[in-house]
Amino acid sequence: MKLSKKLIDKINEQLNYEQESAFIYLSMMYEFQSRSLEGFANWMKAQHNEEIAHAAEMAGFLLERGVRPLQQSIAEVPNKFGSVLEIFEAALKHEEEVTKRIRAIVDLAIEEKDYNAESFFRKYIDEQAEEEATFASIIDKLKLSGDAGILFMDHGMGKRQ
């Protein structure tokens, strides 16, 4: 079954949004490095790598369906940040937008009865629930620990692979 133009456009849009997400997390990583918070920086580097992998998977899906993925310009990413807590709150808000976009793709795939696309993107819905829960948990811990606990949390965040 051939992908519809509407679905191709949505997938290309998401593929590029995943790349934009990667650059946002890279910018956050640099911010943490500039503050000597290497654990938080490591955590964001892993997040960056995950987003790049998602974009590559989506490109692979398009290619398997006979469609060449399109590279598009991404929005300028933020380079100035507030507190560690504010950075994670912004990241959670960003992940909520990713979830919204992925759900729109699944909704469209269902509407068009493209079961392969639906199946492929459903895994991202599950992953997004996990992502949002992880960010929310980190935010809760940051709020509980306050400024004094940031260095302790930084050490723990460095263990993510």
ABEGO torsion letter per residue (X at the ends): XBBBAAAAAAAAAAAAAAAAAAAAAAAAAAAAAAAGBAAAAAAAAAAAAAAAAAAAAAAAAAAAAGBBBBBBBBBBBBABBBBAAAAAAAAAAAAAAAAAAAAAAAAAAAAAGBAAAAAAAAAAAAAAAAAAAAAAAAAAAAAAAEAAAAAAAAAAAAABX
